[in-house]
Amino acid sequence: METPHGTVNGFLTINKDGKYYTGTVSTEDRTLDLMDLKIENGVLTSKLDADGYPLEIKGSFKDDVFSGELISSDFTIPFSANKVIE
């Protein structure tokens, strides 16, 4: 994703246990837990805390690509993630 501080590369990891989802956002220097993660009708919503700074993620899946936005009270940054099969 392109931020005011430059390009940030990382991983959006989503796991499913029964009907519940958990996940993380990882970059080179940190990993943040996704909170209140929901996926309904192909739309993902979640919250995260970046050192006391509340953020939201919203987006949707199409084939093997997630397209979404990282949202704060000050900015919105679009980003995408490609599915990686382990």
N, C-alpha and C positions, 0 to 999 in steps of 0.2 A: 504494500500500500504506500502511496505517496503522502507524506506528512509535511508539515511546515519545517521539520527538522531533517528531511530527506527521505529516501526510500527505506521502508522497513519490510524485511522478509521474515516469514515465520510459518507456523503451522497452526491450523484450526483443527483440533482433535475432538471427535464426537464419539461417544460410546453409548450403547443402549443396553440396559439391564431390565428385561421384561418390558414394561411400558414406560420406564423412566430413562431420561437421558442425562448424561454428565459430559463435561468437556473442559478443555483448556485452550488458551491461546498462548503459543510459545514463540518467542523471538530469541535472538542470539544471547540476550542478557537477562531474560526473565520468563517465567511461566505464571500465567494468571488463570485462576479457576473461573469457569462460567457459572453464574448463579441463576436460578430460576429459568433454566434452559428448557425451552419448549419447542417442539416441532409439530406443527399442525397444518395439514393440507399443503405440505411442501414449503411452509414458511417457518423459518427459525427466528426465535426471539430469545434474548438472554441479556443479563446484566453482568458487569464485572467491575472490580475496584482496582484502579491503578494507583497505588500509593495514596489512598484516600480520595482519589478523583473518580467519581462515578461515571461509568460509560455504559452504553447499550449497544448491542449488535442486533440488527434486523436484516433479513435477507431471504432469498429463496433458492431452491435447487432446480436446476434444469440439466438433465442427463448427469454428467459427472462434474458439473461446475456449480459452485455456490457463488452467487453475486449478492453482496450486501453492503451495509454501511456501518461504520463505527461512529456512534453519535454521542456527543457531549452537549452540555449547555452552551458551549462556545463555538463548536464546529461539527461538521459532518464530513467524514472521509469515506469515499467509496472504495471497496476492495473486492477481490475475487479469490477463490481458492479452488484448486483442482483436486479431484478425488485421487488419493493414492491408495492402492491396494497393497497391504503388507503380506 
